[in-house]
Amino acid sequence: MVNSGTEPAAPPQVLIAGAGPVGLTAAHELARRGLRVRLVDAAPGPARTSRAVATHPRTLETYDQMGVVDAMLARGRRNAAFTMYAEGRRLVRLQADYASMPTAYPFTLVIGQTETEAVLREAVARLGVRIEWGVRLTGLDQHPDGVRVTLEDADGARSTADVSWLVGCDGGHSTVRKLLGLELAGTSSETWMLADVPVTMDLPPDTIYWAHTGGQALMMVPYAREGHWRLLDTVPDRDPAGAEERLGAKLSKGLGRQVTVGPSEWTSVFTFQQRRVDRMREGRVFVAGDAAHVHSPASGQGMNTGVQEAYNLAWKLAQVEQGHAADRLLDSYGAERVPIGAALLDSTRTATVLVQLKNLLAAAVLPVVFTVVRNVTPLRRAIQRKVLGGMSGLRIGYGASPLTTAGAAATGPAPGGRARAVALDGLEPTVREAFAAELRDVRWSLLLGAGGTGPGDVPVGVAVTAAAQYAEWLSVRTLGGRADGSEGPAPLPDPGAALRTALGLRPGSWLLVRPDGYVAARGPVLSRTALDRALAPVGPSAPLALPARVEPRAVSVHPATTKEHRS
Ligand SMILES: Cc1cc2nc3c(=O)[nH]c(=O)nc-3n(C[C@H](O)[C@H](O)[C@H](O)COP(=O)(O)OP(=O)(O)OC[C@H]3O[C@@H](n4cnc5c(N)ncnc54)[C@H](O)[C@@H]3O)c2cc1C
């Protein structure tokens, strides 16, 4: 719970069931916005073994917004290549090519889930959130103003708690989902084995390896710790005895060299499911992460998706709870995330087929196919882009969301897409960092191109009014312009207009960015009508109260708004 000094602790507003990566992300983002959070987990303490090992670029961008990315990067290994072998022959090395998907994190970070959770636990602790281990949610009862939850501690003692909202981040066997009666529809799928092991071989750990033995495939993912790998066997033997020798023999055959697998730190034979819910909200209760969808680990998507889901939900919940948005904003959570869960099942199903490649005929034609892929550069690049586009999360967007309103620009990010989807390499580091810092703000961002005036609703006047009226949940920044703020509020220095060019902003034009970094709307001239229309789906407490006539030089401009949250 958020510690409020020596005052008696106020009751929590949100209860989160489950302190896995998704529950921790939700707790962090709610607490960062000033909500009082209670976080309970049925387990006696943190997990000691890692399921997820791959954290993809969009999640790294999300961690950047949360302020935890550096701690993650310090504990992981950056991987940007995928190398395929079949029966001892190297087929192709696919190098990550993010040219068409600009990102500050053009790689997958290999980091064990235990490490990820440790970073997140430290981050929530800094915000005053204490994790209550050994506390299981067993019941819930909703009423119009809140939810009464039943909790059971490790000794079986029961208690109840009243909260405004409940978020079920309680994993694949989610009690919250079951209590809501949400069906996890789908099928069971394959049985694979994972092993965390030391490996000795003469190939470098600068890539993920895929090795086909002729009859089956295995994957090897290099951990940051030298010589340590995550192995994935798609046709496992259920007998754990001799697993290392069997893995070593299979990898030696696939990679065509001596591979010695040392004693396992952990092995697990698991059958995964391909299932999802078709609703993620029921009144004041939500589900996120594995509670809402479970699927193959083939392209490492489950945790990545769940983290982004928790982030998506948290800012909306905070904004509604704090009275800055209408309840309908919360419906956009499911509207945006259910289709992503559905697409995920399709993409992971395909990835499963490709990763395990059990079809013997396909195995026979592999060398032919990949000789072509290797030698035809445009084809290789197209495959790289297609695979990366799906896996990285960078192409996920909310173009069809009720929160995305019209607006397009010849250049710069389109509504529904990531605001960071622009090449920032040419920018001065201070400008790049100022832009990243703006996206870390817990509020929406309205970015105005400096130098714009116009008839009627003058862009600068609209920006100044919005900055004052919506300050608690909207950060208004003028890109470029005079430091005294006379060309718009809270100037963000942009020498040479490089950032404005990248974002496609001209004098007086604007870009509205949601707290999760997606563009909601943009337009050529900032006006009251345009801003009201863009914000209508959010339902701010009152429309913009603009004076009848605003002269840009006459308005008093507030100093730069702080980057801290304003709870
Ligand atoms: C082999 C394997 C490899 C994977 N690799 C990747 C990968 O590389 N990348 C990736 O993104 N994903 C990967 N995944 C998926 C990833 O591990 C999950 O998607 C992720 O753990 C989901 O996080 P979560 O917080 O939703 O659930 P969990 O991590 O399952 O956490 C749920 C928490 O809720 C608690 N809980 C359960 N019931 C209750 C209750 N009633 N009350 C209170 N607490 C409760 C549990 O104790 C647990 O701590 C992999 C999965 C597997 C099996």
The ligand as an ORCA input file, in Angstrom:
! r2SCAN-3c Opt
* xyz 0 1
  C       8.387    -22.150    -20.964
  C       7.831    -20.781    -21.044
  C       8.588    -19.792    -21.632
  C       8.081    -18.508    -21.737
  N       8.839    -17.555    -22.348
  C       8.353    -16.313    -22.475
  C       9.147    -15.285    -23.057
  O      10.307    -15.493    -23.440
  N       8.610    -14.033    -23.169
  C       7.344    -13.777    -22.722
  O       6.888    -12.645    -22.886
  N       6.587    -14.723    -22.136
  C       7.055    -15.973    -21.990
  N       6.301    -16.921    -21.355
  C       4.991    -16.545    -20.762
  C       5.169    -15.812    -19.432
  O       5.913    -16.571    -18.531
  C       3.799    -15.466    -18.862
  O       3.029    -14.896    -19.869
  C       3.899    -14.512    -17.671
  O       4.467    -15.128    -16.556
  C       2.510    -13.985    -17.289
  O       2.621    -13.125    -16.197
  P       1.390    -12.909    -15.205
  O       1.867    -11.916    -14.214
  O       0.171    -12.661    -15.985
  O       1.163    -14.324    -14.517
  P       2.130    -15.165    -13.584
  O       3.545    -14.888    -13.901
  O       1.649    -16.568    -13.695
  O       1.838    -14.605    -12.141
  C       0.599    -14.827    -11.496
  C       0.769    -14.627     -9.999
  O      -0.510    -14.691     -9.395
  C      -0.430    -15.429     -8.186
  N      -1.775    -15.972     -7.904
  C      -2.403    -16.989     -8.507
  N      -3.640    -17.141     -8.004
  C      -3.804    -16.186     -7.062
  C      -4.877    -15.814     -6.205
  N      -6.045    -16.460     -6.220
  N      -4.698    -14.788     -5.343
  C      -3.526    -14.107     -5.313
  N      -2.466    -14.424     -6.104
  C      -2.615    -15.437     -6.993
  C       0.630    -16.475     -8.469
  O       1.225    -16.932     -7.254
  C       1.606    -15.706     -9.337
  O       2.638    -15.102     -8.592
  C       6.790    -18.219    -21.238
  C       6.031    -19.211    -20.624
  C       6.536    -20.486    -20.537
  C       5.705    -21.556    -19.882
*
